[in-house]
Amino acid sequence: MLLAVVNTLRTILVLLIVWWILRFFMRRGQERNGPGGGNAGRRRKRGEVTLEHSGQGDRRSGGNDDIIDAEFEEVR
């Protein structure tokens, strides 16, 4: 019984150490990229919608502009 408790505590300790190391490297990577990731300087107000066009080369509809594809998430 005592051996199981010791192994469980050792496993928890190893997982905590791995978590701390990963968190350290993730924070270090964020500091290099700057705050906000790739959207630095593009702050939006709450509820504002932004449309980003990918260009003409990415069209799959064959030139039919009548098709509307909207993805959204309703937040309550």
mmCIF file of the N, C-alpha and C atoms, coordinates in Angstrom:
data_MODEL
# 
_entry.id   MODEL 
# 
loop_
_atom_site.group_PDB 
_atom_site.id 
_atom_site.type_symbol 
_atom_site.label_atom_id 
_atom_site.label_alt_id 
_atom_site.label_comp_id 
_atom_site.label_asym_id 
_atom_site.label_entity_id 
_atom_site.label_seq_id 
_atom_site.pdbx_PDB_ins_code 
_atom_site.Cartn_x 
_atom_site.Cartn_y 
_atom_site.Cartn_z 
_atom_site.occupancy 
_atom_site.B_iso_or_equiv 
_atom_site.pdbx_formal_charge 
_atom_site.auth_seq_id 
_atom_site.auth_comp_id 
_atom_site.auth_asym_id 
_atom_site.auth_atom_id 
_atom_site.pdbx_PDB_model_num 
ATOM 1   N N  . MET A 1 1  ? 0.830   -1.197 0.000   1.00 0.00 ? 1  MET A N  1 
ATOM 2   C CA . MET A 1 1  ? 0.000   0.000  0.000   1.00 0.00 ? 1  MET A CA 1 
ATOM 3   C C  . MET A 1 1  ? 0.874   1.260  0.000   1.00 0.00 ? 1  MET A C  1 
ATOM 4   N N  . LEU A 1 2  ? 1.902   1.260  0.838   1.00 0.00 ? 2  LEU A N  1 
ATOM 5   C CA . LEU A 1 2  ? 2.789   2.415  0.923   1.00 0.00 ? 2  LEU A CA 1 
ATOM 6   C C  . LEU A 1 2  ? 3.524   2.655  -0.393  1.00 0.00 ? 2  LEU A C  1 
ATOM 7   N N  . LEU A 1 3  ? 3.874   1.587  -1.078  1.00 0.00 ? 3  LEU A N  1 
ATOM 8   C CA . LEU A 1 3  ? 4.568   1.710  -2.360  1.00 0.00 ? 3  LEU A CA 1 
ATOM 9   C C  . LEU A 1 3  ? 3.672   2.379  -3.402  1.00 0.00 ? 3  LEU A C  1 
ATOM 10  N N  . ALA A 1 4  ? 2.401   2.072  -3.398  1.00 0.00 ? 4  ALA A N  1 
ATOM 11  C CA . ALA A 1 4  ? 1.465   2.687  -4.341  1.00 0.00 ? 4  ALA A CA 1 
ATOM 12  C C  . ALA A 1 4  ? 1.341   4.185  -4.090  1.00 0.00 ? 4  ALA A C  1 
ATOM 13  N N  . VAL A 1 5  ? 1.309   4.587  -2.834  1.00 0.00 ? 5  VAL A N  1 
ATOM 14  C CA . VAL A 1 5  ? 1.212   6.008  -2.488  1.00 0.00 ? 5  VAL A CA 1 
ATOM 15  C C  . VAL A 1 5  ? 2.469   6.744  -2.927  1.00 0.00 ? 5  VAL A C  1 
ATOM 16  N N  . VAL A 1 6  ? 3.624   6.147  -2.686  1.00 0.00 ? 6  VAL A N  1 
ATOM 17  C CA . VAL A 1 6  ? 4.891   6.765  -3.080  1.00 0.00 ? 6  VAL A CA 1 
ATOM 18  C C  . VAL A 1 6  ? 4.964   6.907  -4.598  1.00 0.00 ? 6  VAL A C  1 
ATOM 19  N N  . ASN A 1 7  ? 4.574   5.885  -5.332  1.00 0.00 ? 7  ASN A N  1 
ATOM 20  C CA . ASN A 1 7  ? 4.594   5.960  -6.799  1.00 0.00 ? 7  ASN A CA 1 
ATOM 21  C C  . ASN A 1 7  ? 3.601   6.995  -7.316  1.00 0.00 ? 7  ASN A C  1 
ATOM 22  N N  . THR A 1 8  ? 2.452   7.114  -6.683  1.00 0.00 ? 8  THR A N  1 
ATOM 23  C CA . THR A 1 8  ? 1.461   8.109  -7.094  1.00 0.00 ? 8  THR A CA 1 
ATOM 24  C C  . THR A 1 8  ? 2.004   9.516  -6.867  1.00 0.00 ? 8  THR A C  1 
ATOM 25  N N  . LEU A 1 9  ? 2.599   9.761  -5.717  1.00 0.00 ? 9  LEU A N  1 
ATOM 26  C CA . LEU A 1 9  ? 3.175   11.079 -5.433  1.00 0.00 ? 9  LEU A CA 1 
ATOM 27  C C  . LEU A 1 9  ? 4.330   11.401 -6.377  1.00 0.00 ? 9  LEU A C  1 
ATOM 28  N N  . ARG A 1 10 ? 5.133   10.404 -6.700  1.00 0.00 ? 10 ARG A N  1 
ATOM 29  C CA . ARG A 1 10 ? 6.240   10.615 -7.632  1.00 0.00 ? 10 ARG A CA 1 
ATOM 30  C C  . ARG A 1 10 ? 5.710   10.961 -9.023  1.00 0.00 ? 10 ARG A C  1 
ATOM 31  N N  . THR A 1 11 ? 4.651   10.295 -9.458  1.00 0.00 ? 11 THR A N  1 
ATOM 32  C CA . THR A 1 11 ? 4.057   10.583 -10.757 1.00 0.00 ? 11 THR A CA 1 
ATOM 33  C C  . THR A 1 11 ? 3.482   11.999 -10.792 1.00 0.00 ? 11 THR A C  1 
ATOM 34  N N  . ILE A 1 12 ? 2.814   12.395 -9.724  1.00 0.00 ? 12 ILE A N  1 
ATOM 35  C CA . ILE A 1 12 ? 2.274   13.754 -9.650  1.00 0.00 ? 12 ILE A CA 1 
ATOM 36  C C  . ILE A 1 12 ? 3.403   14.777 -9.696  1.00 0.00 ? 12 ILE A C  1 
ATOM 37  N N  . LEU A 1 13 ? 4.482   14.520 -8.994  1.00 0.00 ? 13 LEU A N  1 
ATOM 38  C CA . LEU A 1 13 ? 5.621   15.429 -8.996  1.00 0.00 ? 13 LEU A CA 1 
ATOM 39  C C  . LEU A 1 13 ? 6.239   15.551 -10.386 1.00 0.00 ? 13 LEU A C  1 
ATOM 40  N N  . VAL A 1 14 ? 6.397   14.446 -11.075 1.00 0.00 ? 14 VAL A N  1 
ATOM 41  C CA . VAL A 1 14 ? 6.955   14.471 -12.432 1.00 0.00 ? 14 VAL A CA 1 
ATOM 42  C C  . VAL A 1 14 ? 6.034   15.260 -13.371 1.00 0.00 ? 14 VAL A C  1 
ATOM 43  N N  . LEU A 1 15 ? 4.732   15.050 -13.271 1.00 0.00 ? 15 LEU A N  1 
ATOM 44  C CA . LEU A 1 15 ? 3.787   15.789 -14.125 1.00 0.00 ? 15 LEU A CA 1 
ATOM 45  C C  . LEU A 1 15 ? 3.827   17.285 -13.836 1.00 0.00 ? 15 LEU A C  1 
ATOM 46  N N  . LEU A 1 16 ? 3.954   17.659 -12.578 1.00 0.00 ? 16 LEU A N  1 
ATOM 47  C CA . LEU A 1 16 ? 4.064   19.085 -12.239 1.00 0.00 ? 16 LEU A CA 1 
ATOM 48  C C  . LEU A 1 16 ? 5.333   19.703 -12.812 1.00 0.00 ? 16 LEU A C  1 
ATOM 49  N N  . ILE A 1 17 ? 6.429   18.989 -12.734 1.00 0.00 ? 17 ILE A N  1 
ATOM 50  C CA . ILE A 1 17 ? 7.682   19.510 -13.281 1.00 0.00 ? 17 ILE A CA 1 
ATOM 51  C C  . ILE A 1 17 ? 7.592   19.678 -14.793 1.00 0.00 ? 17 ILE A C  1 
ATOM 52  N N  . VAL A 1 18 ? 7.018   18.703 -15.477 1.00 0.00 ? 18 VAL A N  1 
ATOM 53  C CA . VAL A 1 18 ? 6.838   18.811 -16.934 1.00 0.00 ? 18 VAL A CA 1 
ATOM 54  C C  . VAL A 1 18 ? 5.929   19.984 -17.266 1.00 0.00 ? 18 VAL A C  1 
ATOM 55  N N  . TRP A 1 19 ? 4.875   20.183 -16.491 1.00 0.00 ? 19 TRP A N  1 
ATOM 56  C CA . TRP A 1 19 ? 3.938   21.296 -16.724 1.00 0.00 ? 19 TRP A CA 1 
ATOM 57  C C  . TRP A 1 19 ? 4.649   22.626 -16.544 1.00 0.00 ? 19 TRP A C  1 
ATOM 58  N N  . TRP A 1 20 ? 5.466   22.760 -15.487 1.00 0.00 ? 20 TRP A N  1 
ATOM 59  C CA . TRP A 1 20 ? 6.200   24.000 -15.266 1.00 0.00 ? 20 TRP A CA 1 
ATOM 60  C C  . TRP A 1 20 ? 7.176   24.282 -16.406 1.00 0.00 ? 20 TRP A C  1 
ATOM 61  N N  . ILE A 1 21 ? 7.850   23.264 -16.886 1.00 0.00 ? 21 ILE A N  1 
ATOM 62  C CA . ILE A 1 21 ? 8.801   23.453 -17.985 1.00 0.00 ? 21 ILE A CA 1 
ATOM 63  C C  . ILE A 1 21 ? 8.074   23.884 -19.255 1.00 0.00 ? 21 ILE A C  1 
ATOM 64  N N  . LEU A 1 22 ? 6.965   23.226 -19.578 1.00 0.00 ? 22 LEU A N  1 
ATOM 65  C CA . LEU A 1 22 ? 6.204   23.616 -20.766 1.00 0.00 ? 22 LEU A CA 1 
ATOM 66  C C  . LEU A 1 22 ? 5.669   25.035 -20.647 1.00 0.00 ? 22 LEU A C  1 
ATOM 67  N N  . ARG A 1 23 ? 5.173   25.392 -19.467 1.00 0.00 ? 23 ARG A N  1 
ATOM 68  C CA . ARG A 1 23 ? 4.654   26.745 -19.257 1.00 0.00 ? 23 ARG A CA 1 
ATOM 69  C C  . ARG A 1 23 ? 5.761   27.781 -19.417 1.00 0.00 ? 23 ARG A C  1 
ATOM 70  N N  . PHE A 1 24 ? 6.946   27.480 -18.929 1.00 0.00 ? 24 PHE A N  1 
ATOM 71  C CA . PHE A 1 24 ? 8.085   28.384 -19.071 1.00 0.00 ? 24 PHE A CA 1 
ATOM 72  C C  . PHE A 1 24 ? 8.405   28.642 -20.542 1.00 0.00 ? 24 PHE A C  1 
ATOM 73  N N  . PHE A 1 25 ? 8.480   27.568 -21.339 1.00 0.00 ? 25 PHE A N  1 
ATOM 74  C CA . PHE A 1 25 ? 8.807   27.728 -22.751 1.00 0.00 ? 25 PHE A CA 1 
ATOM 75  C C  . PHE A 1 25 ? 7.680   28.415 -23.526 1.00 0.00 ? 25 PHE A C  1 
ATOM 76  N N  . MET A 1 26 ? 6.432   28.158 -23.158 1.00 0.00 ? 26 MET A N  1 
ATOM 77  C CA . MET A 1 26 ? 5.324   28.819 -23.848 1.00 0.00 ? 26 MET A CA 1 
ATOM 78  C C  . MET A 1 26 ? 5.321   30.320 -23.562 1.00 0.00 ? 26 MET A C  1 
ATOM 79  N N  . ARG A 1 27 ? 5.572   30.695 -22.315 1.00 0.00 ? 27 ARG A N  1 
ATOM 80  C CA . ARG A 1 27 ? 5.631   32.122 -21.975 1.00 0.00 ? 27 ARG A CA 1 
ATOM 81  C C  . ARG A 1 27 ? 6.811   32.799 -22.652 1.00 0.00 ? 27 ARG A C  1 
ATOM 82  N N  . ARG A 1 28 ? 7.922   32.100 -22.736 1.00 0.00 ? 28 ARG A N  1 
ATOM 83  C CA . ARG A 1 28 ? 9.098   32.650 -23.395 1.00 0.00 ? 28 ARG A CA 1 
ATOM 84  C C  . ARG A 1 28 ? 8.822   32.884 -24.883 1.00 0.00 ? 28 ARG A C  1 
ATOM 85  N N  . GLY A 1 29 ? 8.089   31.959 -25.498 1.00 0.00 ? 29 GLY A N  1 
ATOM 86  C CA . GLY A 1 29 ? 7.730   32.125 -26.903 1.00 0.00 ? 29 GLY A CA 1 
ATOM 87  C C  . GLY A 1 29 ? 6.771   33.275 -27.119 1.00 0.00 ? 29 GLY A C  1 
ATOM 88  N N  . GLN A 1 30 ? 5.865   33.506 -26.180 1.00 0.00 ? 30 GLN A N  1 
ATOM 89  C CA . GLN A 1 30 ? 4.934   34.626 -26.301 1.00 0.00 ? 30 GLN A CA 1 
ATOM 90  C C  . GLN A 1 30 ? 5.668   35.961 -26.171 1.00 0.00 ? 30 GLN A C  1 
ATOM 91  N N  . GLU A 1 31 ? 6.648   36.032 -25.302 1.00 0.00 ? 31 GLU A N  1 
ATOM 92  C CA . GLU A 1 31 ? 7.405   37.269 -25.136 1.00 0.00 ? 31 GLU A CA 1 
ATOM 93  C C  . GLU A 1 31 ? 8.168   37.614 -26.401 1.00 0.00 ? 31 GLU A C  1 
ATOM 94  N N  . ARG A 1 32 ? 8.662   36.603 -27.098 1.00 0.00 ? 32 ARG A N  1 
ATOM 95  C CA . ARG A 1 32 ? 9.371   36.854 -28.360 1.00 0.00 ? 32 ARG A CA 1 
ATOM 96  C C  . ARG A 1 32 ? 8.439   37.384 -29.431 1.00 0.00 ? 32 ARG A C  1 
ATOM 97  N N  . ASN A 1 33 ? 7.230   36.820 -29.512 1.00 0.00 ? 33 ASN A N  1 
ATOM 98  C CA . ASN A 1 33 ? 6.280   37.231 -30.538 1.00 0.00 ? 33 ASN A CA 1 
ATOM 99  C C  . ASN A 1 33 ? 5.562   38.515 -30.174 1.00 0.00 ? 33 ASN A C  1 
ATOM 100 N N  . GLY A 1 34 ? 5.636   38.930 -28.942 1.00 0.00 ? 34 GLY A N  1 
ATOM 101 C CA . GLY A 1 34 ? 4.954   40.128 -28.495 1.00 0.00 ? 34 GLY A CA 1 
ATOM 102 C C  . GLY A 1 34 ? 3.558   39.787 -28.023 1.00 0.00 ? 34 GLY A C  1 
ATOM 103 N N  . PRO A 1 35 ? 2.955   40.690 -27.259 1.00 0.00 ? 35 PRO A N  1 
ATOM 104 C CA . PRO A 1 35 ? 1.611   40.423 -26.749 1.00 0.00 ? 35 PRO A CA 1 
ATOM 105 C C  . PRO A 1 35 ? 0.582   40.442 -27.863 1.00 0.00 ? 35 PRO A C  1 
ATOM 106 N N  . GLY A 1 36 ? -0.410  39.577 -27.754 1.00 0.00 ? 36 GLY A N  1 
ATOM 107 C CA . GLY A 1 36 ? -1.483  39.550 -28.745 1.00 0.00 ? 36 GLY A CA 1 
ATOM 108 C C  . GLY A 1 36 ? -1.226  38.649 -29.921 1.00 0.00 ? 36 GLY A C  1 
ATOM 109 N N  . GLY A 1 37 ? -0.086  38.006 -29.977 1.00 0.00 ? 37 GLY A N  1 
ATOM 110 C CA . GLY A 1 37 ? 0.200   37.102 -31.083 1.00 0.00 ? 37 GLY A CA 1 
ATOM 111 C C  . GLY A 1 37 ? 0.349   37.849 -32.391 1.00 0.00 ? 37 GLY A C  1 
ATOM 112 N N  . GLY A 1 38 ? -0.283  37.345 -33.453 1.00 0.00 ? 38 GLY A N  1 
ATOM 113 C CA . GLY A 1 38 ? -0.176  37.958 -34.765 1.00 0.00 ? 38 GLY A CA 1 
ATOM 114 C C  . GLY A 1 38 ? -1.097  39.132 -34.982 1.00 0.00 ? 38 GLY A C  1 
ATOM 115 N N  . ASN A 1 39 ? -1.977  39.430 -34.044 1.00 0.00 ? 39 ASN A N  1 
ATOM 116 C CA . ASN A 1 39 ? -2.928  40.520 -34.201 1.00 0.00 ? 39 ASN A CA 1 
ATOM 117 C C  . ASN A 1 39 ? -2.510  41.770 -33.451 1.00 0.00 ? 39 ASN A C  1 
ATOM 118 N N  . ALA A 1 40 ? -1.230  41.932 -33.179 1.00 0.00 ? 40 ALA A N  1 
ATOM 119 C CA . ALA A 1 40 ? -0.765  43.114 -32.458 1.00 0.00 ? 40 ALA A CA 1 
ATOM 120 C C  . ALA A 1 40 ? -1.047  44.350 -33.290 1.00 0.00 ? 40 ALA A C  1 
ATOM 121 N N  . GLY A 1 41 ? -1.647  45.346 -32.685 1.00 0.00 ? 41 GLY A N  1 
ATOM 122 C CA . GLY A 1 41 ? -1.973  46.577 -33.393 1.00 0.00 ? 41 GLY A CA 1 
ATOM 123 C C  . GLY A 1 41 ? -3.345  46.557 -34.029 1.00 0.00 ? 41 GLY A C  1 
ATOM 124 N N  . ARG A 1 42 ? -4.019  45.434 -34.036 1.00 0.00 ? 42 ARG A N  1 
ATOM 125 C CA . ARG A 1 42 ? -5.359  45.344 -34.628 1.00 0.00 ? 42 ARG A CA 1 
ATOM 126 C C  . ARG A 1 42 ? -6.382  45.045 -33.533 1.00 0.00 ? 42 ARG A C  1 
ATOM 127 N N  . ARG A 1 43 ? -6.546  45.952 -32.621 1.00 0.00 ? 43 ARG A N  1 
ATOM 128 C CA . ARG A 1 43 ? -7.518  45.759 -31.547 1.00 0.00 ? 43 ARG A CA 1 
ATOM 129 C C  . ARG A 1 43 ? -8.907  46.094 -32.068 1.00 0.00 ? 43 ARG A C  1 
ATOM 130 N N  . ARG A 1 44 ? -9.868  45.267 -31.676 1.00 0.00 ? 44 ARG A N  1 
ATOM 131 C CA . ARG A 1 44 ? -11.253 45.489 -32.099 1.00 0.00 ? 44 ARG A CA 1 
ATOM 132 C C  . ARG A 1 44 ? -12.119 45.702 -30.882 1.00 0.00 ? 44 ARG A C  1 
ATOM 133 N N  . LYS A 1 45 ? -13.183 46.449 -31.086 1.00 0.00 ? 45 LYS A N  1 
ATOM 134 C CA . LYS A 1 45 ? -14.167 46.636 -30.032 1.00 0.00 ? 45 LYS A CA 1 
ATOM 135 C C  . LYS A 1 45 ? -14.978 45.365 -29.884 1.00 0.00 ? 45 LYS A C  1 
ATOM 136 N N  . ARG A 1 46 ? -15.603 45.213 -28.738 1.00 0.00 ? 46 ARG A N  1 
ATOM 137 C CA . ARG A 1 46 ? -16.421 44.034 -28.487 1.00 0.00 ? 46 ARG A CA 1 
ATOM 138 C C  . ARG A 1 46 ? -17.617 44.031 -29.440 1.00 0.00 ? 46 ARG A C  1 
ATOM 139 N N  . GLY A 1 47 ? -17.805 42.920 -30.121 1.00 0.00 ? 47 GLY A N  1 
ATOM 140 C CA . GLY A 1 47 ? -18.921 42.772 -31.049 1.00 0.00 ? 47 GLY A CA 1 
ATOM 141 C C  . GLY A 1 47 ? -18.616 43.197 -32.474 1.00 0.00 ? 47 GLY A C  1 
ATOM 142 N N  . GLU A 1 48 ? -17.449 43.762 -32.729 1.00 0.00 ? 48 GLU A N  1 
ATOM 143 C CA . GLU A 1 48 ? -17.089 44.193 -34.083 1.00 0.00 ? 48 GLU A CA 1 
ATOM 144 C C  . GLU A 1 48 ? -16.757 42.973 -34.939 1.00 0.00 ? 48 GLU A C  1 
ATOM 145 N N  . VAL A 1 49 ? -17.178 43.011 -36.187 1.00 0.00 ? 49 VAL A N  1 
ATOM 146 C CA . VAL A 1 49 ? -16.972 41.893 -37.102 1.00 0.00 ? 49 VAL A CA 1 
ATOM 147 C C  . VAL A 1 49 ? -15.936 42.291 -38.138 1.00 0.00 ? 49 VAL A C  1 
ATOM 148 N N  . THR A 1 50 ? -15.022 41.392 -38.449 1.00 0.00 ? 50 THR A N  1 
ATOM 149 C CA . THR A 1 50 ? -13.991 41.648 -39.439 1.00 0.00 ? 50 THR A CA 1 
ATOM 150 C C  . THR A 1 50 ? -14.078 40.589 -40.529 1.00 0.00 ? 50 THR A C  1 
ATOM 151 N N  . LEU A 1 51 ? -14.067 41.021 -41.784 1.00 0.00 ? 51 LEU A N  1 
ATOM 152 C CA . LEU A 1 51 ? -14.064 40.109 -42.924 1.00 0.00 ? 51 LEU A CA 1 
ATOM 153 C C  . LEU A 1 51 ? -12.682 40.136 -43.550 1.00 0.00 ? 51 LEU A C  1 
ATOM 154 N N  . GLU A 1 52 ? -12.088 38.967 -43.693 1.00 0.00 ? 52 GLU A N  1 
ATOM 155 C CA . GLU A 1 52 ? -10.775 38.869 -44.308 1.00 0.00 ? 52 GLU A CA 1 
ATOM 156 C C  . GLU A 1 52 ? -10.899 38.107 -45.609 1.00 0.00 ? 52 GLU A C  1 
ATOM 157 N N  . HIS A 1 53 ? -10.502 38.719 -46.705 1.00 0.00 ? 53 HIS A N  1 
ATOM 158 C CA . HIS A 1 53 ? -10.578 38.086 -48.015 1.00 0.00 ? 53 HIS A CA 1 
ATOM 159 C C  . HIS A 1 53 ? -9.259  37.393 -48.305 1.00 0.00 ? 53 HIS A C  1 
ATOM 160 N N  . SER A 1 54 ? -9.341  36.165 -48.776 1.00 0.00 ? 54 SER A N  1 
ATOM 161 C CA . SER A 1 54 ? -8.132  35.394 -49.015 1.00 0.00 ? 54 SER A CA 1 
ATOM 162 C C  . SER A 1 54 ? -7.565  35.601 -50.419 1.00 0.00 ? 54 SER A C  1 
ATOM 163 N N  . GLY A 1 55 ? -8.267  36.243 -51.284 1.00 0.00 ? 55 GLY A N  1 
ATOM 164 C CA . GLY A 1 55 ? -7.769  36.487 -52.635 1.00 0.00 ? 55 GLY A CA 1 
ATOM 165 C C  . GLY A 1 55 ? -8.508  35.648 -53.668 1.00 0.00 ? 55 GLY A C  1 
ATOM 166 N N  . GLN A 1 56 ? -8.223  35.881 -54.932 1.00 0.00 ? 56 GLN A N  1 
ATOM 167 C CA . GLN A 1 56 ? -8.927  35.208 -56.024 1.00 0.00 ? 56 GLN A CA 1 
ATOM 168 C C  . GLN A 1 56 ? -8.468  33.764 -56.207 1.00 0.00 ? 56 GLN A C  1 
ATOM 169 N N  . GLY A 1 57 ? -7.237  33.429 -55.859 1.00 0.00 ? 57 GLY A N  1 
ATOM 170 C CA . GLY A 1 57 ? -6.693  32.105 -56.110 1.00 0.00 ? 57 GLY A CA 1 
ATOM 171 C C  . GLY A 1 57 ? -7.285  31.021 -55.225 1.00 0.00 ? 57 GLY A C  1 
ATOM 172 N N  . ASP A 1 58 ? -8.006  31.382 -54.188 1.00 0.00 ? 58 ASP A N  1 
ATOM 173 C CA . ASP A 1 58 ? -8.502  30.405 -53.231 1.00 0.00 ? 58 ASP A CA 1 
ATOM 174 C C  . ASP A 1 58 ? -9.984  30.077 -53.440 1.00 0.00 ? 58 ASP A C  1 
ATOM 175 N N  . ARG A 1 59 ? -10.588 30.549 -54.488 1.00 0.00 ? 59 ARG A N  1 
ATOM 176 C CA . ARG A 1 59 ? -12.021 30.311 -54.716 1.00 0.00 ? 59 ARG A CA 1 
ATOM 177 C C  . ARG A 1 59 ? -12.271 28.895 -55.168 1.00 0.00 ? 59 ARG A C  1 
ATOM 178 N N  . ARG A 1 60 ? -13.232 28.244 -54.552 1.00 0.00 ? 60 ARG A N  1 
ATOM 179 C CA . ARG A 1 60 ? -13.579 26.875 -54.919 1.00 0.00 ? 60 ARG A CA 1 
ATOM 180 C C  . ARG A 1 60 ? -14.957 26.796 -55.560 1.00 0.00 ? 60 ARG A C  1 
ATOM 181 N N  . SER A 1 61 ? -15.660 27.901 -55.579 1.00 0.00 ? 61 SER A N  1 
ATOM 182 C CA . SER A 1 61 ? -17.049 27.868 -56.053 1.00 0.00 ? 61 SER A CA 1 
ATOM 183 C C  . SER A 1 61 ? -17.157 27.958 -57.563 1.00 0.00 ? 61 SER A C  1 
ATOM 184 N N  . GLY A 1 62 ? -16.048 28.120 -58.257 1.00 0.00 ? 62 GLY A N  1 
ATOM 185 C CA . GLY A 1 62 ? -16.095 28.185 -59.705 1.00 0.00 ? 62 GLY A CA 1 
ATOM 186 C C  . GLY A 1 62 ? -16.612 29.516 -60.222 1.00 0.00 ? 62 GLY A C  1 
ATOM 187 N N  . GLY A 1 63 ? -16.502 30.581 -59.443 1.00 0.00 ? 63 GLY A N  1 
ATOM 188 C CA . GLY A 1 63 ? -16.914 31.898 -59.887 1.00 0.00 ? 63 GLY A CA 1 
ATOM 189 C C  . GLY A 1 63 ? -18.346 32.243 -59.543 1.00 0.00 ? 63 GLY A C  1 
ATOM 190 N N  . ASN A 1 64 ? -19.069 31.390 -58.867 1.00 0.00 ? 64 ASN A N  1 
ATOM 191 C CA . ASN A 1 64 ? -20.449 31.668 -58.495 1.00 0.00 ? 64 ASN A CA 1 
ATOM 192 C C  . ASN A 1 64 ? -20.452 32.469 -57.201 1.00 0.00 ? 64 ASN A C  1 
ATOM 193 N N  . ASP A 1 65 ? -20.781 33.779 -57.296 1.00 0.00 ? 65 ASP A N  1 
ATOM 194 C CA . ASP A 1 65 ? -20.760 34.657 -56.129 1.00 0.00 ? 65 ASP A CA 1 
ATOM 195 C C  . ASP A 1 65 ? -22.085 34.676 -55.386 1.00 0.00 ? 65 ASP A C  1 
ATOM 196 N N  . ASP A 1 66 ? -23.063 33.865 -55.784 1.00 0.00 ? 66 ASP A N  1 
ATOM 197 C CA . ASP A 1 66 ? -24.364 33.868 -55.127 1.00 0.00 ? 66 ASP A CA 1 
ATOM 198 C C  . ASP A 1 66 ? -24.371 33.032 -53.845 1.00 0.00 ? 66 ASP A C  1 
ATOM 199 N N  . ILE A 1 67 ? -23.349 32.242 -53.637 1.00 0.00 ? 67 ILE A N  1 
ATOM 200 C CA . ILE A 1 67 ? -23.299 31.360 -52.481 1.00 0.00 ? 67 ILE A CA 1 
ATOM 201 C C  . ILE A 1 67 ? -22.729 32.125 -51.294 1.00 0.00 ? 67 ILE A C  1 
ATOM 202 N N  . ILE A 1 68 ? -23.440 32.059 -50.173 1.00 0.00 ? 68 ILE A N  1 
ATOM 203 C CA . ILE A 1 68 ? -23.001 32.721 -48.959 1.00 0.00 ? 68 ILE A CA 1 
ATOM 204 C C  . ILE A 1 68 ? -22.731 31.642 -47.917 1.00 0.00 ? 68 ILE A C  1 
ATOM 205 N N  . ASP A 1 69 ? -21.527 31.638 -47.385 1.00 0.00 ? 69 ASP A N  1 
ATOM 206 C CA . ASP A 1 69 ? -21.143 30.676 -46.357 1.00 0.00 ? 69 ASP A CA 1 
ATOM 207 C C  . ASP A 1 69 ? -20.764 31.469 -45.115 1.00 0.00 ? 69 ASP A C  1 
ATOM 208 N N  . ALA A 1 70 ? -21.542 31.335 -44.072 1.00 0.00 ? 70 ALA A N  1 
ATOM 209 C CA . ALA A 1 70 ? -21.271 32.084 -42.843 1.00 0.00 ? 70 ALA A CA 1 
ATOM 210 C C  . ALA A 1 70 ? -21.121 31.129 -41.671 1.00 0.00 ? 70 ALA A C  1 
ATOM 211 N N  . GLU A 1 71 ? -20.035 31.272 -40.960 1.00 0.00 ? 71 GLU A N  1 
ATOM 212 C CA . GLU A 1 71 ? -19.816 30.513 -39.742 1.00 0.00 ? 71 GLU A CA 1 
ATOM 213 C C  . GLU A 1 71 ? -19.822 31.505 -38.588 1.00 0.00 ? 71 GLU A C  1 
ATOM 214 N N  . PHE A 1 72 ? -20.556 31.208 -37.557 1.00 0.00 ? 72 PHE A N  1 
ATOM 215 C CA . PHE A 1 72 ? -20.609 32.100 -36.423 1.00 0.00 ? 72 PHE A CA 1 
ATOM 216 C C  . PHE A 1 72 ? -20.830 31.304 -35.153 1.00 0.00 ? 72 PHE A C  1 
ATOM 217 N N  . GLU A 1 73 ? -20.547 31.952 -34.050 1.00 0.00 ? 73 GLU A N  1 
ATOM 218 C CA . GLU A 1 73 ? -20.771 31.353 -32.749 1.00 0.00 ? 73 GLU A CA 1 
ATOM 219 C C  . GLU A 1 73 ? -21.596 32.326 -31.938 1.00 0.00 ? 73 GLU A C  1 
ATOM 220 N N  . GLU A 1 74 ? -22.725 31.881 -31.463 1.00 0.00 ? 74 GLU A N  1 
ATOM 221 C CA . GLU A 1 74 ? -23.605 32.734 -30.675 1.00 0.00 ? 74 GLU A CA 1 
ATOM 222 C C  . GLU A 1 74 ? -23.174 32.679 -29.217 1.00 0.00 ? 74 GLU A C  1 
ATOM 223 N N  . VAL A 1 75 ? -22.904 33.859 -28.648 1.00 0.00 ? 75 VAL A N  1 
ATOM 224 C CA . VAL A 1 75 ? -22.475 33.938 -27.262 1.00 0.00 ? 75 VAL A CA 1 
ATOM 225 C C  . VAL A 1 75 ? -23.584 34.582 -26.473 1.00 0.00 ? 75 VAL A C  1 
ATOM 226 N N  . ARG A 1 76 ? -23.965 33.928 -25.392 1.00 0.00 ? 76 ARG A N  1 
ATOM 227 C CA . ARG A 1 76 ? -25.051 34.485 -24.576 1.00 0.00 ? 76 ARG A CA 1 
ATOM 228 C C  . ARG A 1 76 ? -24.521 35.018 -23.281 1.00 0.00 ? 76 ARG A C  1 
# 
